[in-house]
């Protein structure tokens, strides 16, 4: 059994404790980088200090814990706010060895591992808890969600997900419309993240999907190039896009989630104790992230409502209309399911009972 498989089994045995107790990283773990570190993990991500209250990455906790657990053998050198490049550039740098790791959204990672498109299928998960439960299970960790990236040179860190929660449907102030059913999208230009799933999904409504890069989303909403967008609360608030919105529909469609991935070649070359330190730190980081992101999301919804944004909670009947109209069970997604991997899809569905 290789070192990673041993680590994965330890992750499974300990995940119940990490997820159940949501133990926060101890301040004692916040240590200065060891000058005598034998290994360096140069790590890039795109959120900065200004967004810490909205998008909880868990990376500070990861750095402190990984350095502590490795007894100073590992130095985690984190570069934030896109200083090493955007989410389309960072994975390329991981593959070339320019850096050893990065955190990016699953929506951007699909360009490197198509199987992650499956997580975008609408209404695949019944709740946030169902999502968190699924990604911690052995069947998921043994699935193509791990093996496919590995074949491309990526080591996904199990448990180290920065989940912003369900995406919300934000409607521009220029439109000033409340959306409760797919029919309410008639005539609206909805910004998509460019994934094939979102393109099919919004074409099943009366909206016009338009692919707009994330960095251009604020201007697109402000200038009317897009009338709506489907993104997590944290990213929308961190970039102040929420200030352009008149209403936000909580339709629990799919997740705005980020994953942490490392260079597999670099990871495989580490001694076993450093590998274990990284995986253990990932568990701690995610436990912190889960607890703090929920608090942040609750606070953001209150702040949005106080600022005049109408928060739309769907009735059960209205939610059923969305599921019937654009849910993952529709035949229009069959070609995509075949392309992305039926086995991986069945694993996710099966783990939810």
Beta strands, then each sheet from edge to edge (+ up, - down):
strand 1: 39-44
strand 2: 74-79
strand 3: 101-105
strand 4: 154-166
strand 5: 168-172
strand 6: 189-192
strand 7: 208-211
strand 8: 228-231
strand 9: 245-250
strand 10: 255-263
strand 11: 310-313
sheet 1: 2+ 1+ 3+ 10- 4+
sheet 2: 7+ 6+ 8+ 5- 9+ 11+
end
